[in-house]
Amino acid sequence: MGQMARFQETLRKLAMIDESFIEDEAGLGLGLAGTSALDPRTATLLQVAASVAAGSSAVCLEWTAGRALAAGATEDEIADVLLAIAPVAGLGRVVCAAPDVATALGYDIAAALEESDDH
């Protein structure tokens, strides 16, 4: 039972992107590089772009968008990142990521699409 509880805890902390757990257990620092010439807002916007381009999971997209907001990025800037990378990352990646990024921004895109169908 002890082993099962450990793997469950590990999977739960990975699924929720527990930054301190990931740093301690996997040796993977998720913070911004201390010597970066980029300001935190720009760096986190680039992380959103890279997450979308890589086809990251919903939780990763929501996490990176949340970090960008916390670093001072606006919702418009985050949406514009998706437009900016579409020619390089591909429209398919951007379209797939849009609902998850919207969720991170507090926008229920599914409900908005349903409302537009009603009119």
Buried (B, 14 or more C-beta within 10 A) or exposed (E): EEEEEEEEEBEEBBEEBBBEBBEEEEEEEBEBEEEEEEEBBBBBBBBBBBBBBEBBEBBBBBBBBBBBBEBEBEBEBBBEBBEBBBEEBBEEBBEBBBBBBBBBBEBEBEEEEEEEEEE
